[in-house]
C-alpha cells in the first residue's frame, strides 16, 4: 500500500506545482495585457504626463516576487536560509537547557 501512497503523494505535489506555475503565468499575462492597455490609454489621453508607469511598477514588484516564490528563487529567505535558521534556534535552545541544568 505504501508505494501507491507515495506515488499518489508525488502526483499531488506535481499537480500543485503545475497549478502554481499556471497561476504565475496567468498573473504575468494579465500584467502585460493590462499595462499595454494602460499605456495606450495614457498615450491617447495625456501623453505629456506618463502615469502608466506607477501601476506598472507596483504590480511589477508583485509579479517578480510571485515568480521568485513559484520558481523557488528566494536568495534572502529561501529554503537554505530557513534550514540554517532552524538549526541555529535549536542549537541556542540546547545551550539554554545546558546552562539551566548547571545552575
C-alpha positions as protocol buffer text, in pm:
chain_id: "A"
residue {
  index: 1
  type: UNK
  ca { x: 0 y: 0 z: 0 }
}
residue {
  index: 2
  type: UNK
  ca { x: 281 y: 244 z: 79 }
}
residue {
  index: 3
  type: UNK
  ca { x: 417 y: 262 z: -280 }
}
residue {
  index: 4
  type: UNK
  ca { x: 72 y: 372 z: -403 }
}
residue {
  index: 5
  type: UNK
  ca { x: 57 y: 635 z: -132 }
}
residue {
  index: 6
  type: UNK
  ca { x: 399 y: 768 z: -228 }
}
residue {
  index: 7
  type: UNK
  ca { x: 304 y: 768 z: -595 }
}
residue {
  index: 8
  type: UNK
  ca { x: -23 y: 945 z: -519 }
}
residue {
  index: 9
  type: UNK
  ca { x: 154 y: 1197 z: -297 }
}
residue {
  index: 10
  type: UNK
  ca { x: 412 y: 1266 z: -569 }
}
residue {
  index: 11
  type: UNK
  ca { x: 132 y: 1313 z: -821 }
}
residue {
  index: 12
  type: UNK
  ca { x: -47 y: 1561 z: -592 }
}
residue {
  index: 13
  type: UNK
  ca { x: 275 y: 1757 z: -536 }
}
residue {
  index: 14
  type: UNK
  ca { x: 344 y: 1768 z: -910 }
}
residue {
  index: 15
  type: UNK
  ca { x: -12 y: 1881 z: -976 }
}
residue {
  index: 16
  type: UNK
  ca { x: 18 y: 2154 z: -712 }
}
residue {
  index: 17
  type: UNK
  ca { x: 345 y: 2274 z: -872 }
}
residue {
  index: 18
  type: UNK
  ca { x: 181 y: 2289 z: -1216 }
}
residue {
  index: 19
  type: UNK
  ca { x: -108 y: 2491 z: -1072 }
}
residue {
  index: 20
  type: UNK
  ca { x: 136 y: 2734 z: -908 }
}
residue {
  index: 21
  type: UNK
  ca { x: 323 y: 2781 z: -1237 }
}
residue {
  index: 22
  type: UNK
  ca { x: -4 y: 2827 z: -1428 }
}
residue {
  index: 23
  type: UNK
  ca { x: -109 y: 3086 z: -1171 }
}
residue {
  index: 24
  type: UNK
  ca { x: 214 y: 3277 z: -1220 }
}
residue {
  index: 25
  type: UNK
  ca { x: 182 y: 3276 z: -1599 }
}
residue {
  index: 26
  type: UNK
  ca { x: -180 y: 3389 z: -1566 }
}
residue {
  index: 27
  type: UNK
  ca { x: -65 y: 3676 z: -1344 }
}
residue {
  index: 28
  type: UNK
  ca { x: 213 y: 3765 z: -1589 }
}
residue {
  index: 29
  type: UNK
  ca { x: -25 y: 3757 z: -1887 }
}
residue {
  index: 30
  type: UNK
  ca { x: -275 y: 3982 z: -1709 }
}
residue {
  index: 31
  type: UNK
  ca { x: 10 y: 4216 z: -1608 }
}
residue {
  index: 32
  type: UNK
  ca { x: 126 y: 4252 z: -1968 }
}
residue {
  index: 33
  type: UNK
  ca { x: -225 y: 4293 z: -2114 }
}
residue {
  index: 34
  type: UNK
  ca { x: -344 y: 4545 z: -1856 }
}
residue {
  index: 35
  type: UNK
  ca { x: -25 y: 4750 z: -1872 }
}
residue {
  index: 36
  type: UNK
  ca { x: -31 y: 4764 z: -2252 }
}
residue {
  index: 37
  type: UNK
  ca { x: -391 y: 4886 z: -2227 }
}
residue {
  index: 38
  type: UNK
  ca { x: -293 y: 5146 z: -1968 }
}
residue {
  index: 39
  type: UNK
  ca { x: -5 y: 5258 z: -2189 }
}
residue {
  index: 40
  type: UNK
  ca { x: -240 y: 5304 z: -2485 }
}
residue {
  index: 41
  type: UNK
  ca { x: -493 y: 5495 z: -2273 }
}
residue {
  index: 42
  type: UNK
  ca { x: -218 y: 5712 z: -2127 }
}
residue {
  index: 43
  type: UNK
  ca { x: -67 y: 5797 z: -2466 }
}
residue {
  index: 44
  type: UNK
  ca { x: -407 y: 5873 z: -2617 }
}
residue {
  index: 45
  type: UNK
  ca { x: -540 y: 6088 z: -2332 }
}
residue {
  index: 46
  type: UNK
  ca { x: -242 y: 6262 z: -2173 }
}
residue {
  index: 47
  type: UNK
  ca { x: 89 y: 6191 z: -2347 }
}
residue {
  index: 48
  type: UNK
  ca { x: 256 y: 6483 z: -2169 }
}
residue {
  index: 49
  type: UNK
  ca { x: 224 y: 6302 z: -1833 }
}
residue {
  index: 50
  type: UNK
  ca { x: 325 y: 5934 z: -1835 }
}
residue {
  index: 51
  type: UNK
  ca { x: 128 y: 5799 z: -1540 }
}
residue {
  index: 52
  type: UNK
  ca { x: 108 y: 5436 z: -1661 }
}
residue {
  index: 53
  type: UNK
  ca { x: 449 y: 5372 z: -1502 }
}
residue {
  index: 54
  type: UNK
  ca { x: 305 y: 5386 z: -1148 }
}
residue {
  index: 55
  type: UNK
  ca { x: 71 y: 5086 z: -1166 }
}
residue {
  index: 56
  type: UNK
  ca { x: 322 y: 4904 z: -1388 }
}
residue {
  index: 57
  type: UNK
  ca { x: 597 y: 4936 z: -1127 }
}
residue {
  index: 58
  type: UNK
  ca { x: 374 y: 4849 z: -833 }
}
residue {
  index: 59
  type: UNK
  ca { x: 220 y: 4543 z: -992 }
}
residue {
  index: 60
  type: UNK
  ca { x: 558 y: 4450 z: -1144 }
}
residue {
  index: 61
  type: UNK
  ca { x: 712 y: 4418 z: -800 }
}
residue {
  index: 62
  type: UNK
  ca { x: 433 y: 4178 z: -707 }
}
residue {
  index: 63
  type: UNK
  ca { x: 486 y: 3975 z: -1026 }
}
residue {
  index: 64
  type: UNK
  ca { x: 860 y: 3949 z: -956 }
}
residue {
  index: 65
  type: UNK
  ca { x: 803 y: 3821 z: -602 }
}
residue {
  index: 66
  type: UNK
  ca { x: 533 y: 3582 z: -725 }
}
residue {
  index: 67
  type: UNK
  ca { x: 778 y: 3442 z: -982 }
}
residue {
  index: 68
  type: UNK
  ca { x: 1054 y: 3412 z: -724 }
}
residue {
  index: 69
  type: UNK
  ca { x: 824 y: 3214 z: -497 }
}
residue {
  index: 70
  type: UNK
  ca { x: 689 y: 2987 z: -771 }
}
residue {
  index: 71
  type: UNK
  ca { x: 1032 y: 2908 z: -915 }
}
residue {
  index: 72
  type: UNK
  ca { x: 1194 y: 2867 z: -571 }
}
residue {
  index: 73
  type: UNK
  ca { x: 1436 y: 3154 z: -608 }
}
residue {
  index: 74
  type: UNK
  ca { x: 1449 y: 3330 z: -274 }
}
residue {
  index: 75
  type: UNK
  ca { x: 1806 y: 3443 z: -220 }
}
residue {
  index: 76
  type: UNK
  ca { x: 1726 y: 3604 z: 115 }
}
residue {
  index: 77
  type: UNK
  ca { x: 1462 y: 3382 z: 272 }
}
residue {
  index: 78
  type: UNK
  ca { x: 1492 y: 3058 z: 76 }
}
residue {
  index: 79
  type: UNK
  ca { x: 1488 y: 2702 z: 200 }
}
residue {
  index: 80
  type: UNK
  ca { x: 1859 y: 2708 z: 282 }
}
residue {
  index: 81
  type: UNK
  ca { x: 1810 y: 3016 z: 499 }
}
residue {
  index: 82
  type: UNK
  ca { x: 1514 y: 2854 z: 671 }
}
residue {
  index: 83
  type: UNK
  ca { x: 1710 y: 2535 z: 747 }
}
residue {
  index: 84
  type: UNK
  ca { x: 2009 y: 2732 z: 878 }
}
residue {
  index: 85
  type: UNK
  ca { x: 1786 y: 2948 z: 1097 }
}
residue {
  index: 86
  type: UNK
  ca { x: 1603 y: 2647 z: 1241 }
}
residue {
  index: 87
  type: UNK
  ca { x: 1936 y: 2478 z: 1320 }
}
residue {
  index: 88
  type: UNK
  ca { x: 2057 y: 2798 z: 1484 }
}
residue {
  index: 89
  type: UNK
  ca { x: 1744 y: 2820 z: 1702 }
}
residue {
  index: 90
  type: UNK
  ca { x: 1768 y: 2454 z: 1803 }
}
residue {
  index: 91
  type: UNK
  ca { x: 2135 y: 2493 z: 1897 }
}
residue {
  index: 92
  type: UNK
  ca { x: 2057 y: 2804 z: 2100 }
}
residue {
  index: 93
  type: UNK
  ca { x: 1777 y: 2622 z: 2280 }
}
residue {
  index: 94
  type: UNK
  ca { x: 2012 y: 2335 z: 2355 }
}
residue {
  index: 95
  type: UNK
  ca { x: 2268 y: 2578 z: 2501 }
}
residue {
  index: 96
  type: UNK
  ca { x: 2000 y: 2732 z: 2721 }
}
residue {
  index: 97
  type: UNK
  ca { x: 1899 y: 2389 z: 2854 }
}
residue {
  index: 98
  type: UNK
  ca { x: 2259 y: 2306 z: 2944 }
}
residue {
  index: 99
  type: UNK
  ca { x: 2301 y: 2646 z: 3108 }
}
residue {
  index: 100
  type: UNK
  ca { x: 1988 y: 2593 z: 3320 }
}
residue {
  index: 101
  type: UNK
  ca { x: 2097 y: 2243 z: 3421 }
}
residue {
  index: 102
  type: UNK
  ca { x: 2427 y: 2379 z: 3554 }
}
residue {
  index: 103
  type: UNK
  ca { x: 2251 y: 2643 z: 3768 }
}
